[in-house]
Amino acid sequence: MTLDHISWDHYRTFLAVVETGSLSAAARQLGLTQPTAGRHIEALELAFGAPLFLRTPQGLLPTEKALAMKA
């Protein structure tokens, strides 16, 4: 998937994950399932060619690339 073919819903999910720190919380906030939120983030990571979040026991932490995208 290329950047020009990414749905705005993917970016909405991205922002919700940045705000909440988890796929589950973002999915609840947006009325999605957790697997759908995960697919949105995965599609963005593939399109940007880099991880957007570090998976930690405390939740998902945005990478430098993610923080730059959010700005």
CHARMM-style PDB file with segment names, atoms N, HN, CA, C and O in Angstrom:
ATOM      1  N   MET     1       0.844  -1.172   0.000  1.00  0.00      PROA
ATOM      2  CA  MET     1       0.000   0.000   0.000  1.00  0.00      PROA
ATOM      3  C   MET     1       0.896   1.244   0.000  1.00  0.00      PROA
ATOM      4  O   MET     1       1.880   1.316   0.736  1.00  0.00      PROA
ATOM      5  N   THR     2       0.540   2.202  -0.826  1.00  0.00      PROA
ATOM      6  HN  THR     2      -0.260   2.144  -1.423  1.00  0.00      PROA
ATOM      7  CA  THR     2       1.325   3.436  -0.900  1.00  0.00      PROA
ATOM      8  C   THR     2       0.641   4.529  -0.096  1.00  0.00      PROA
ATOM      9  O   THR     2      -0.532   4.419   0.260  1.00  0.00      PROA
ATOM     10  N   LEU     3       1.386   5.574   0.179  1.00  0.00      PROA
ATOM     11  HN  LEU     3       2.339   5.664  -0.110  1.00  0.00      PROA
ATOM     12  CA  LEU     3       0.864   6.662   1.014  1.00  0.00      PROA
ATOM     13  C   LEU     3      -0.384   7.301   0.428  1.00  0.00      PROA
ATOM     14  O   LEU     3      -1.273   7.705   1.177  1.00  0.00      PROA
ATOM     15  N   ASP     4      -0.472   7.402  -0.886  1.00  0.00      PROA
ATOM     16  HN  ASP     4       0.250   7.073  -1.494  1.00  0.00      PROA
ATOM     17  CA  ASP     4      -1.636   8.052  -1.485  1.00  0.00      PROA
ATOM     18  C   ASP     4      -2.875   7.157  -1.513  1.00  0.00      PROA
ATOM     19  O   ASP     4      -3.955   7.610  -1.894  1.00  0.00      PROA
ATOM     20  N   HSD     5      -2.731   5.900  -1.116  1.00  0.00      PROA
ATOM     21  HN  HSD     5      -1.854   5.532  -0.807  1.00  0.00      PROA
ATOM     22  CA  HSD     5      -3.873   4.987  -1.086  1.00  0.00      PROA
ATOM     23  C   HSD     5      -4.300   4.619   0.339  1.00  0.00      PROA
ATOM     24  O   HSD     5      -5.099   3.702   0.526  1.00  0.00      PROA
ATOM     25  N   ILE     6      -3.783   5.312   1.323  1.00  0.00      PROA
ATOM     26  HN  ILE     6      -3.133   6.057   1.171  1.00  0.00      PROA
ATOM     27  CA  ILE     6      -4.146   5.014   2.703  1.00  0.00      PROA
ATOM     28  C   ILE     6      -5.409   5.794   3.069  1.00  0.00      PROA
ATOM     29  O   ILE     6      -5.529   6.988   2.795  1.00  0.00      PROA
ATOM     30  N   SER     7      -6.318   5.099   3.678  1.00  0.00      PROA
ATOM     31  HN  SER     7      -6.220   4.129   3.900  1.00  0.00      PROA
ATOM     32  CA  SER     7      -7.581   5.700   4.094  1.00  0.00      PROA
ATOM     33  C   SER     7      -7.370   6.672   5.252  1.00  0.00      PROA
ATOM     34  O   SER     7      -6.486   6.480   6.088  1.00  0.00      PROA
ATOM     35  N   TRP     8      -8.186   7.705   5.286  1.00  0.00      PROA
ATOM     36  HN  TRP     8      -8.904   7.860   4.607  1.00  0.00      PROA
ATOM     37  CA  TRP     8      -8.154   8.634   6.424  1.00  0.00      PROA
ATOM     38  C   TRP     8      -8.476   7.908   7.718  1.00  0.00      PROA
ATOM     39  O   TRP     8      -8.045   8.331   8.791  1.00  0.00      PROA
ATOM     40  N   ASP     9      -9.231   6.819   7.629  1.00  0.00      PROA
ATOM     41  HN  ASP     9      -9.582   6.476   6.757  1.00  0.00      PROA
ATOM     42  CA  ASP     9      -9.553   6.033   8.829  1.00  0.00      PROA
ATOM     43  C   ASP     9      -8.284   5.475   9.474  1.00  0.00      PROA
ATOM     44  O   ASP     9      -8.213   5.345  10.697  1.00  0.00      PROA
ATOM     45  N   HSD    10      -7.295   5.149   8.663  1.00  0.00      PROA
ATOM     46  HN  HSD    10      -7.352   5.254   7.670  1.00  0.00      PROA
ATOM     47  CA  HSD    10      -6.036   4.649   9.195  1.00  0.00      PROA
ATOM     48  C   HSD    10      -5.342   5.724  10.024  1.00  0.00      PROA
ATOM     49  O   HSD    10      -4.803   5.450  11.096  1.00  0.00      PROA
ATOM     50  N   TYR    11      -5.367   6.955   9.507  1.00  0.00      PROA
ATOM     51  HN  TYR    11      -5.805   7.177   8.636  1.00  0.00      PROA
ATOM     52  CA  TYR    11      -4.748   8.062  10.244  1.00  0.00      PROA
ATOM     53  C   TYR    11      -5.523   8.368  11.530  1.00  0.00      PROA
ATOM     54  O   TYR    11      -4.934   8.689  12.562  1.00  0.00      PROA
ATOM     55  N   ARG    12      -6.845   8.265  11.450  1.00  0.00      PROA
ATOM     56  HN  ARG    12      -7.324   8.004  10.611  1.00  0.00      PROA
ATOM     57  CA  ARG    12      -7.677   8.452  12.648  1.00  0.00      PROA
ATOM     58  C   ARG    12      -7.320   7.419  13.699  1.00  0.00      PROA
ATOM     59  O   ARG    12      -7.209   7.742  14.882  1.00  0.00      PROA
ATOM     60  N   THR    13      -7.143   6.183  13.273  1.00  0.00      PROA
ATOM     61  HN  THR    13      -7.234   5.921  12.312  1.00  0.00      PROA
ATOM     62  CA  THR    13      -6.746   5.121  14.198  1.00  0.00      PROA
ATOM     63  C   THR    13      -5.368   5.409  14.769  1.00  0.00      PROA
ATOM     64  O   THR    13      -5.138   5.237  15.966  1.00  0.00      PROA
ATOM     65  N   PHE    14      -4.449   5.847  13.914  1.00  0.00      PROA
ATOM     66  HN  PHE    14      -4.636   5.987  12.942  1.00  0.00      PROA
ATOM     67  CA  PHE    14      -3.099   6.201  14.358  1.00  0.00      PROA
ATOM     68  C   PHE    14      -3.156   7.240  15.482  1.00  0.00      PROA
ATOM     69  O   PHE    14      -2.515   7.066  16.518  1.00  0.00      PROA
ATOM     70  N   LEU    15      -3.912   8.308  15.283  1.00  0.00      PROA
ATOM     71  HN  LEU    15      -4.433   8.450  14.441  1.00  0.00      PROA
ATOM     72  CA  LEU    15      -4.005   9.356  16.302  1.00  0.00      PROA
ATOM     73  C   LEU    15      -4.615   8.828  17.597  1.00  0.00      PROA
ATOM     74  O   LEU    15      -4.188   9.212  18.685  1.00  0.00      PROA
ATOM     75  N   ALA    16      -5.603   7.957  17.488  1.00  0.00      PROA
ATOM     76  HN  ALA    16      -5.950   7.645  16.603  1.00  0.00      PROA
ATOM     77  CA  ALA    16      -6.219   7.382  18.684  1.00  0.00      PROA
ATOM     78  C   ALA    16      -5.222   6.500  19.438  1.00  0.00      PROA
ATOM     79  O   ALA    16      -5.212   6.495  20.669  1.00  0.00      PROA
ATOM     80  N   VAL    17      -4.392   5.761  18.719  1.00  0.00      PROA
ATOM     81  HN  VAL    17      -4.400   5.765  17.719  1.00  0.00      PROA
ATOM     82  CA  VAL    17      -3.381   4.922  19.381  1.00  0.00      PROA
ATOM     83  C   VAL    17      -2.339   5.804  20.060  1.00  0.00      PROA
ATOM     84  O   VAL    17      -1.915   5.509  21.178  1.00  0.00      PROA
ATOM     85  N   VAL    18      -1.925   6.876  19.402  1.00  0.00      PROA
ATOM     86  HN  VAL    18      -2.270   7.115  18.495  1.00  0.00      PROA
ATOM     87  CA  VAL    18      -0.974   7.800  20.031  1.00  0.00      PROA
ATOM     88  C   VAL    18      -1.563   8.347  21.332  1.00  0.00      PROA
ATOM     89  O   VAL    18      -0.871   8.418  22.347  1.00  0.00      PROA
ATOM     90  N   GLU    19      -2.830   8.730  21.301  1.00  0.00      PROA
ATOM     91  HN  GLU    19      -3.392   8.673  20.476  1.00  0.00      PROA
ATOM     92  CA  GLU    19      -3.486   9.324  22.473  1.00  0.00      PROA
ATOM     93  C   GLU    19      -3.712   8.317  23.594  1.00  0.00      PROA
ATOM     94  O   GLU    19      -3.531   8.646  24.766  1.00  0.00      PROA
ATOM     95  N   THR    20      -4.105   7.093  23.245  1.00  0.00      PROA
ATOM     96  HN  THR    20      -4.252   6.826  22.292  1.00  0.00      PROA
ATOM     97  CA  THR    20      -4.496   6.117  24.264  1.00  0.00      PROA
ATOM     98  C   THR    20      -3.369   5.171  24.668  1.00  0.00      PROA
ATOM     99  O   THR    20      -3.369   4.649  25.782  1.00  0.00      PROA
ATOM    100  N   GLY    21      -2.413   4.947  23.773  1.00  0.00      PROA
ATOM    101  HN  GLY    21      -2.414   5.371  22.868  1.00  0.00      PROA
ATOM    102  CA  GLY    21      -1.310   4.048  24.077  1.00  0.00      PROA
ATOM    103  C   GLY    21      -1.617   2.577  23.890  1.00  0.00      PROA
ATOM    104  O   GLY    21      -0.814   1.723  24.265  1.00  0.00      PROA
ATOM    105  N   SER    22      -2.788   2.267  23.306  1.00  0.00      PROA
ATOM    106  HN  SER    22      -3.440   2.961  23.002  1.00  0.00      PROA
ATOM    107  CA  SER    22      -3.081   0.854  23.059  1.00  0.00      PROA
ATOM    108  C   SER    22      -4.056   0.699  21.903  1.00  0.00      PROA
ATOM    109  O   SER    22      -4.873   1.578  21.627  1.00  0.00      PROA
ATOM    110  N   LEU    23      -3.946  -0.446  21.234  1.00  0.00      PROA
ATOM    111  HN  LEU    23      -3.283  -1.160  21.459  1.00  0.00      PROA
ATOM    112  CA  LEU    23      -4.881  -0.744  20.148  1.00  0.00      PROA
ATOM    113  C   LEU    23      -6.290  -0.937  20.680  1.00  0.00      PROA
ATOM    114  O   LEU    23      -7.257  -0.481  20.070  1.00  0.00      PROA
ATOM    115  N   SER    24      -6.409  -1.614  21.820  1.00  0.00      PROA
ATOM    116  HN  SER    24      -5.623  -1.985  22.316  1.00  0.00      PROA
ATOM    117  CA  SER    24      -7.728  -1.898  22.382  1.00  0.00      PROA
ATOM    118  C   SER    24      -8.458  -0.618  22.755  1.00  0.00      PROA
ATOM    119  O   SER    24      -9.633  -0.449  22.427  1.00  0.00      PROA
ATOM    120  N   ALA    25      -7.767   0.283  23.440  1.00  0.00      PROA
ATOM    121  HN  ALA    25      -6.813   0.147  23.707  1.00  0.00      PROA
ATOM    122  CA  ALA    25      -8.396   1.542  23.853  1.00  0.00      PROA
ATOM    123  C   ALA    25      -8.750   2.393  22.638  1.00  0.00      PROA
ATOM    124  O   ALA    25      -9.812   3.013  22.598  1.00  0.00      PROA
ATOM    125  N   ALA    26      -7.865   2.423  21.653  1.00  0.00      PROA
ATOM    126  HN  ALA    26      -7.002   1.919  21.685  1.00  0.00      PROA
ATOM    127  CA  ALA    26      -8.146   3.179  20.434  1.00  0.00      PROA
ATOM    128  C   ALA    26      -9.362   2.597  19.714  1.00  0.00      PROA
ATOM    129  O   ALA    26     -10.222   3.338  19.238  1.00  0.00      PROA
ATOM    130  N   ALA    27      -9.425   1.279  19.639  1.00  0.00      PROA
ATOM    131  HN  ALA    27      -8.726   0.678  20.025  1.00  0.00      PROA
ATOM    132  CA  ALA    27     -10.549   0.620  18.973  1.00  0.00      PROA
ATOM    133  C   ALA    27     -11.865   0.944  19.685  1.00  0.00      PROA
ATOM    134  O   ALA    27     -12.864   1.245  19.033  1.00  0.00      PROA
ATOM    135  N   ARG    28     -11.867   0.884  21.008  1.00  0.00      PROA
ATOM    136  HN  ARG    28     -11.055   0.640  21.537  1.00  0.00      PROA
ATOM    137  CA  ARG    28     -13.081   1.223  21.764  1.00  0.00      PROA
ATOM    138  C   ARG    28     -13.494   2.664  21.484  1.00  0.00      PROA
ATOM    139  O   ARG    28     -14.671   2.948  21.262  1.00  0.00      PROA
ATOM    140  N   GLN    29     -12.530   3.562  21.494  1.00  0.00      PROA
ATOM    141  HN  GLN    29     -11.574   3.332  21.674  1.00  0.00      PROA
ATOM    142  CA  GLN    29     -12.808   4.986  21.273  1.00  0.00      PROA
ATOM    143  C   GLN    29     -13.426   5.231  19.895  1.00  0.00      PROA
ATOM    144  O   GLN    29     -14.294   6.088  19.735  1.00  0.00      PROA
ATOM    145  N   LEU    30     -12.964   4.464  18.907  1.00  0.00      PROA
ATOM    146  HN  LEU    30     -12.259   3.767  19.037  1.00  0.00      PROA
ATOM    147  CA  LEU    30     -13.410   4.683  17.535  1.00  0.00      PROA
ATOM    148  C   LEU    30     -14.554   3.763  17.110  1.00  0.00      PROA
ATOM    149  O   LEU    30     -15.079   3.902  16.005  1.00  0.00      PROA
ATOM    150  N   GLY    31     -14.943   2.831  17.969  1.00  0.00      PROA
ATOM    151  HN  GLY    31     -14.517   2.718  18.867  1.00  0.00      PROA
ATOM    152  CA  GLY    31     -16.000   1.891  17.613  1.00  0.00      PROA
ATOM    153  C   GLY    31     -15.536   0.833  16.631  1.00  0.00      PROA
ATOM    154  O   GLY    31     -16.311   0.364  15.797  1.00  0.00      PROA
ATOM    155  N   LEU    32     -14.259   0.456  16.733  1.00  0.00      PROA
ATOM    156  HN  LEU    32     -13.630   0.837  17.410  1.00  0.00      PROA
ATOM    157  CA  LEU    32     -13.676  -0.580  15.882  1.00  0.00      PROA
ATOM    158  C   LEU    32     -13.361  -1.809  16.717  1.00  0.00      PROA
ATOM    159  O   LEU    32     -13.467  -1.782  17.943  1.00  0.00      PROA
ATOM    160  N   THR    33     -12.973  -2.879  16.051  1.00  0.00      PROA
ATOM    161  HN  THR    33     -12.887  -2.901  15.055  1.00  0.00      PROA
ATOM    162  CA  THR    33     -12.440  -4.026  16.771  1.00  0.00      PROA
ATOM    163  C   THR    33     -10.938  -3.834  16.913  1.00  0.00      PROA
ATOM    164  O   THR    33     -10.325  -3.092  16.145  1.00  0.00      PROA
ATOM    165  N   GLN    34     -10.349  -4.503  17.893  1.00  0.00      PROA
ATOM    166  HN  GLN    34     -10.847  -5.106  18.517  1.00  0.00      PROA
ATOM    167  CA  GLN    34      -8.903  -4.402  18.100  1.00  0.00      PROA
ATOM    168  C   GLN    34      -8.132  -4.923  16.879  1.00  0.00      PROA
ATOM    169  O   GLN    34      -7.139  -4.309  16.487  1.00  0.00      PROA
ATOM    170  N   PRO    35      -8.558  -6.037  16.266  1.00  0.00      PROA
ATOM    171  CA  PRO    35      -7.837  -6.487  15.073  1.00  0.00      PROA
ATOM    172  C   PRO    35      -7.884  -5.470  13.922  1.00  0.00      PROA
ATOM    173  O   PRO    35      -6.909  -5.328  13.184  1.00  0.00      PROA
ATOM    174  N   THR    36      -8.998  -4.772  13.769  1.00  0.00      PROA
ATOM    175  HN  THR    36      -9.790  -4.888  14.368  1.00  0.00      PROA
ATOM    176  CA  THR    36      -9.091  -3.757  12.719  1.00  0.00      PROA
ATOM    177  C   THR    36      -8.128  -2.617  13.009  1.00  0.00      PROA
ATOM    178  O   THR    36      -7.435  -2.153  12.103  1.00  0.00      PROA
ATOM    179  N   ALA    37      -8.071  -2.163  14.242  1.00  0.00      PROA
ATOM    180  HN  ALA    37      -8.633  -2.540  14.977  1.00  0.00      PROA
ATOM    181  CA  ALA    37      -7.132  -1.102  14.617  1.00  0.00      PROA
ATOM    182  C   ALA    37      -5.699  -1.569  14.337  1.00  0.00      PROA
ATOM    183  O   ALA    37      -4.882  -0.797  13.836  1.00  0.00      PROA
ATOM    184  N   GLY    38      -5.400  -2.813  14.655  1.00  0.00      PROA
ATOM    185  HN  GLY    38      -6.064  -3.441  15.062  1.00  0.00      PROA
ATOM    186  CA  GLY    38      -4.075  -3.362  14.391  1.00  0.00      PROA
ATOM    187  C   GLY    38      -3.748  -3.380  12.905  1.00  0.00      PROA
ATOM    188  O   GLY    38      -2.621  -3.081  12.511  1.00  0.00      PROA
ATOM    189  N   ARG    39      -4.732  -3.730  12.077  1.00  0.00      PROA
ATOM    190  HN  ARG    39      -5.648  -3.972  12.397  1.00  0.00      PROA
ATOM    191  CA  ARG    39      -4.512  -3.734  10.626  1.00  0.00      PROA
ATOM    192  C   ARG    39      -4.270  -2.322  10.108  1.00  0.00      PROA
ATOM    193  O   ARG    39      -3.450  -2.125   9.212  1.00  0.00      PROA
ATOM    194  N   HSD    40      -4.970  -1.345  10.660  1.00  0.00      PROA
ATOM    195  HN  HSD    40      -5.636  -1.505  11.389  1.00  0.00      PROA
ATOM    196  CA  HSD    40      -4.761   0.047  10.248  1.00  0.00      PROA
ATOM    197  C   HSD    40      -3.321   0.480  10.534  1.00  0.00      PROA
ATOM    198  O   HSD    40      -2.661   1.078   9.684  1.00  0.00      PROA
ATOM    199  N   ILE    41      -2.848   0.170  11.738  1.00  0.00      PROA
ATOM    200  HN  ILE    41      -3.384  -0.316  12.428  1.00  0.00      PROA
ATOM    201  CA  ILE    41      -1.482   0.551  12.107  1.00  0.00      PROA
ATOM    202  C   ILE    41      -0.471  -0.207  11.248  1.00  0.00      PROA
ATOM    203  O   ILE    41       0.515   0.370  10.790  1.00  0.00      PROA
ATOM    204  N   GLU    42      -0.712  -1.479  11.034  1.00  0.00      PROA
ATOM    205  HN  GLU    42      -1.512  -1.948  11.406  1.00  0.00      PROA
ATOM    206  CA  GLU    42       0.187  -2.282  10.203  1.00  0.00      PROA
ATOM    207  C   GLU    42       0.267  -1.715   8.788  1.00  0.00      PROA
ATOM    208  O   GLU    42       1.353  -1.652   8.212  1.00  0.00      PROA
ATOM    209  N   ALA    43      -0.862  -1.303   8.221  1.00  0.00      PROA
ATOM    210  HN  ALA    43      -1.744  -1.355   8.689  1.00  0.00      PROA
ATOM    211  CA  ALA    43      -0.876  -0.725   6.877  1.00  0.00      PROA
ATOM    212  C   ALA    43      -0.066   0.564   6.828  1.00  0.00      PROA
ATOM    213  O   ALA    43       0.671   0.803   5.872  1.00  0.00      PROA
ATOM    214  N   LEU    44      -0.202   1.391   7.854  1.00  0.00      PROA
ATOM    215  HN  LEU    44      -0.801   1.197   8.631  1.00  0.00      PROA
ATOM    216  CA  LEU    44       0.581   2.626   7.905  1.00  0.00      PROA
ATOM    217  C   LEU    44       2.065   2.329   8.028  1.00  0.00      PROA
ATOM    218  O   LEU    44       2.883   2.967   7.364  1.00  0.00      PROA
ATOM    219  N   GLU    45       2.417   1.374   8.865  1.00  0.00      PROA
ATOM    220  HN  GLU    45       1.753   0.856   9.404  1.00  0.00      PROA
ATOM    221  CA  GLU    45       3.829   1.021   9.037  1.00  0.00      PROA
ATOM    222  C   GLU    45       4.416   0.488   7.735  1.00  0.00      PROA
ATOM    223  O   GLU    45       5.560   0.794   7.401  1.00  0.00      PROA
ATOM    224  N   LEU    46       3.649  -0.300   7.004  1.00  0.00      PROA
ATOM    225  HN  LEU    46       2.720  -0.549   7.275  1.00  0.00      PROA
ATOM    226  CA  LEU    46       4.121  -0.808   5.712  1.00  0.00      PROA
ATOM    227  C   LEU    46       4.287   0.335   4.716  1.00  0.00      PROA
ATOM    228  O   LEU    46       5.277   0.381   3.985  1.00  0.00      PROA
ATOM    229  N   ALA    47       3.330   1.255   4.680  1.00  0.00      PROA
ATOM    230  HN  ALA    47       2.526   1.217   5.274  1.00  0.00      PROA
ATOM    231  CA  ALA    47       3.388   2.377   3.751  1.00  0.00      PROA
ATOM    232  C   ALA    47       4.559   3.301   4.053  1.00  0.00      PROA
ATOM    233  O   ALA    47       5.205   3.809   3.136  1.00  0.00      PROA
ATOM    234  N   PHE    48       4.836   3.521   5.338  1.00  0.00      PROA
ATOM    235  HN  PHE    48       4.312   3.108   6.083  1.00  0.00      PROA
ATOM    236  CA  PHE    48       5.925   4.415   5.726  1.00  0.00      PROA
ATOM    237  C   PHE    48       7.267   3.682   5.806  1.00  0.00      PROA
ATOM    238  O   PHE    48       8.318   4.315   5.902  1.00  0.00      PROA
ATOM    239  N   GLY    49       7.227   2.365   5.766  1.00  0.00      PROA
ATOM    240  HN  GLY    49       6.373   1.851   5.688  1.00  0.00      PROA
ATOM    241  CA  GLY    49       8.457   1.588   5.769  1.00  0.00      PROA
ATOM    242  C   GLY    49       9.204   1.614   7.089  1.00  0.00      PROA
ATOM    243  O   GLY    49      10.421   1.431   7.126  1.00  0.00      PROA
ATOM    244  N   ALA    50       8.481   1.839   8.164  1.00  0.00      PROA
ATOM    245  HN  ALA    50       7.493   1.988   8.134  1.00  0.00      PROA
ATOM    246  CA  ALA    50       9.122   1.898   9.485  1.00  0.00      PROA
ATOM    247  C   ALA    50       8.078   1.660  10.560  1.00  0.00      PROA
ATOM    248  O   ALA    50       6.902   1.966  10.367  1.00  0.00      PROA
ATOM    249  N   PRO    51       8.507   1.110  11.702  1.00  0.00      PROA
ATOM    250  CA  PRO    51       7.568   0.956  12.814  1.00  0.00      PROA
ATOM    251  C   PRO    51       7.150   2.323  13.352  1.00  0.00      PROA
ATOM    252  O   PRO    51       7.959   3.248  13.431  1.00  0.00      PROA
ATOM    253  N   LEU    52       5.894   2.432  13.714  1.00  0.00      PROA
ATOM    254  HN  LEU    52       5.237   1.681  13.649  1.00  0.00      PROA
ATOM    255  CA  LEU    52       5.381   3.680  14.278  1.00  0.00      PROA
ATOM    256  C   LEU    52       5.250   3.609  15.788  1.00  0.00      PROA
ATOM    257  O   LEU    52       5.141   4.634  16.459  1.00  0.00      PROA
ATOM    258  N   PHE    53       5.261   2.391  16.320  1.00  0.00      PROA
ATOM    259  HN  PHE    53       5.350   1.558  15.774  1.00  0.00      PROA
ATOM    260  CA  PHE    53       5.123   2.209  17.767  1.00  0.00      PROA
ATOM    261  C   PHE    53       6.081   1.138  18.255  1.00  0.00      PROA
ATOM    262  O   PHE    53       6.351   0.159  17.559  1.00  0.00      PROA
ATOM    263  N   LEU    54       6.580   1.336  19.442  1.00  0.00      PROA
ATOM    264  HN  LEU    54       6.360   2.131  20.008  1.00  0.00      PROA
ATOM    265  CA  LEU    54       7.343   0.312  20.137  1.00  0.00      PROA
ATOM    266  C   LEU    54       6.370  -0.436  21.026  1.00  0.00      PROA
ATOM    267  O   LEU    54       5.658   0.171  21.826  1.00  0.00      PROA
ATOM    268  N   ARG    55       6.341  -1.732  20.890  1.00  0.00      PROA
ATOM    269  HN  ARG    55       6.920  -2.225  20.240  1.00  0.00      PROA
ATOM    270  CA  ARG    55       5.445  -2.555  21.712  1.00  0.00      PROA
ATOM    271  C   ARG    55       6.149  -2.839  23.031  1.00  0.00      PROA
ATOM    272  O   ARG    55       7.196  -3.487  23.047  1.00  0.00      PROA
ATOM    273  N   THR    56       5.584  -2.359  24.140  1.00  0.00      PROA
ATOM    274  HN  THR    56       4.733  -1.833  24.127  1.00  0.00      PROA
ATOM    275  CA  THR    56       6.166  -2.552  25.467  1.00  0.00      PROA
ATOM    276  C   THR    56       5.107  -3.114  26.397  1.00  0.00      PROA
ATOM    277  O   THR    56       3.920  -3.064  26.073  1.00  0.00      PROA
ATOM    278  N   PRO    57       5.506  -3.651  27.553  1.00  0.00      PROA
ATOM    279  CA  PRO    57       4.518  -4.132  28.526  1.00  0.00      PROA
ATOM    280  C   PRO    57       3.588  -3.007  29.009  1.00  0.00      PROA
ATOM    281  O   PRO    57       2.473  -3.274  29.457  1.00  0.00      PROA
ATOM    282  N   GLN    58       4.044  -1.761  28.920  1.00  0.00      PROA
ATOM    283  HN  GLN    58       4.950  -1.544  28.557  1.00  0.00      PROA
ATOM    284  CA  GLN    58       3.226  -0.629  29.352  1.00  0.00      PROA
ATOM    285  C   GLN    58       2.285  -0.129  28.260  1.00  0.00      PROA
ATOM    286  O   GLN    58       1.449   0.738  28.514  1.00  0.00      PROA
ATOM    287  N   GLY    59       2.413  -0.661  27.061  1.00  0.00      PROA
ATOM    288  HN  GLY    59       3.092  -1.366  26.855  1.00  0.00      PROA
ATOM    289  CA  GLY    59       1.559  -0.243  25.955  1.00  0.00      PROA
ATOM    290  C   GLY    59       2.376   0.108  24.736  1.00  0.00      PROA
ATOM    291  O   GLY    59       3.555  -0.235  24.645  1.00  0.00      PROA
ATOM    292  N   LEU    60       1.754   0.787  23.807  1.00  0.00      PROA
ATOM    293  HN  LEU    60       0.797   1.066  23.881  1.00  0.00      PROA
ATOM    294  CA  LEU    60       2.424   1.182  22.576  1.00  0.00      PROA
ATOM    295  C   LEU    60       2.990   2.582  22.737  1.00  0.00      PROA
ATOM    296  O   LEU    60       2.268   3.528  23.051  1.00  0.00      PROA
ATOM    297  N   LEU    61       4.290   2.699  22.518  1.00  0.00      PROA
ATOM    298  HN  LEU    61       4.876   1.930  22.263  1.00  0.00      PROA
ATOM    299  CA  LEU    61       4.957   3.989  22.620  1.00  0.00      PROA
ATOM    300  C   LEU    61       5.292   4.473  21.215  1.00  0.00      PROA
ATOM    301  O   LEU    61       5.883   3.728  20.434  1.00  0.00      PROA
ATOM    302  N   PRO    62       4.925   5.712  20.879  1.00  0.00      PROA
ATOM    303  CA  PRO    62       5.208   6.207  19.533  1.00  0.00      PROA
ATOM    304  C   PRO    62       6.709   6.360  19.293  1.00  0.00      PROA
ATOM    305  O   PRO    62       7.454   6.797  20.170  1.00  0.00      PROA
ATOM    306  N   THR    63       7.131   5.991  18.088  1.00  0.00      PROA
ATOM    307  HN  THR    63       6.526   5.637  17.375  1.00  0.00      PROA
ATOM    308  CA  THR    63       8.516   6.175  17.683  1.00  0.00      PROA
ATOM    309  C   THR    63       8.717   7.629  17.264  1.00  0.00      PROA
ATOM    310  O   THR    63       7.768   8.411  17.214  1.00  0.00      PROA
ATOM    311  N   GLU    64       9.954   7.972  16.968  1.00  0.00      PROA
ATOM    312  HN  GLU    64      10.725   7.337  17.009  1.00  0.00      PROA
ATOM    313  CA  GLU    64      10.264   9.333  16.470  1.00  0.00      PROA
ATOM    314  C   GLU    64       9.458   9.630  15.205  1.00  0.00      PROA
ATOM    315  O   GLU    64       8.938  10.734  15.041  1.00  0.00      PROA
ATOM    316  N   LYS    65       9.356   8.649  14.318  1.00  0.00      PROA
ATOM    317  HN  LYS    65       9.778   7.753  14.452  1.00  0.00      PROA
ATOM    318  CA  LYS    65       8.595   8.822  13.075  1.00  0.00      PROA
ATOM    319  C   LYS    65       7.123   9.121  13.387  1.00  0.00      PROA
ATOM    320  O   LYS    65       6.519   9.991  12.759  1.00  0.00      PROA
ATOM    321  N   ALA    66       6.558   8.408  14.344  1.00  0.00      PROA
ATOM    322  HN  ALA    66       7.049   7.702  14.854  1.00  0.00      PROA
ATOM    323  CA  ALA    66       5.164   8.625  14.722  1.00  0.00      PROA
ATOM    324  C   ALA    66       4.970  10.016  15.308  1.00  0.00      PROA
ATOM    325  O   ALA    66       3.990  10.696  15.000  1.00  0.00      PROA
ATOM    326  N   LEU    67       5.897  10.433  16.145  1.00  0.00      PROA
ATOM    327  HN  LEU    67       6.693   9.881  16.395  1.00  0.00      PROA
ATOM    328  CA  LEU    67       5.793  11.763  16.742  1.00  0.00      PROA
ATOM    329  C   LEU    67       5.911  12.845  15.679  1.00  0.00      PROA
ATOM    330  O   LEU    67       5.236  13.871  15.759  1.00  0.00      PROA
ATOM    331  N   ALA    68       6.764  12.624  14.687  1.00  0.00      PROA
ATOM    332  HN  ALA    68       7.313  11.790  14.622  1.00  0.00      PROA
ATOM    333  CA  ALA    68       6.891  13.590  13.591  1.00  0.00      PROA
ATOM    334  C   ALA    68       5.608  13.640  12.766  1.00  0.00      PROA
ATOM    335  O   ALA    68       5.197  14.712  12.321  1.00  0.00      PROA
ATOM    336  N   MET    69       4.973  12.483  12.561  1.00  0.00      PROA
ATOM    337  HN  MET    69       5.307  11.613  12.923  1.00  0.00      PROA
ATOM    338  CA  MET    69       3.715  12.450  11.802  1.00  0.00      PROA
ATOM    339  C   MET    69       2.607  13.186  12.544  1.00  0.00      PROA
ATOM    340  O   MET    69       1.767  13.847  11.933  1.00  0.00      PROA
ATOM    341  N   LYS    70       2.615  13.066  13.840  1.00  0.00      PROA
ATOM    342  HN  LYS    70       3.297  12.529  14.336  1.00  0.00      PROA
ATOM    343  CA  LYS    70       1.548  13.674  14.649  1.00  0.00      PROA
ATOM    344  C   LYS    70       1.669  15.194  14.674  1.00  0.00      PROA
ATOM    345  O   LYS    70       0.665  15.899  14.771  1.00  0.00      PROA
ATOM    346  N   ALA    71       2.890  15.692  14.587  1.00  0.00      PROA
ATOM    347  HN  ALA    71       3.706  15.119  14.507  1.00  0.00      PROA
ATOM    348  CA  ALA    71       3.126  17.138  14.686  1.00  0.00      PROA
ATOM    349  C   ALA    71       2.533  17.927  13.557  1.00  0.00      PROA
ATOM    350  OT1 ALA    71       2.661  19.151  13.524  1.00  0.00      PROA
TER     351      ALA     71
END
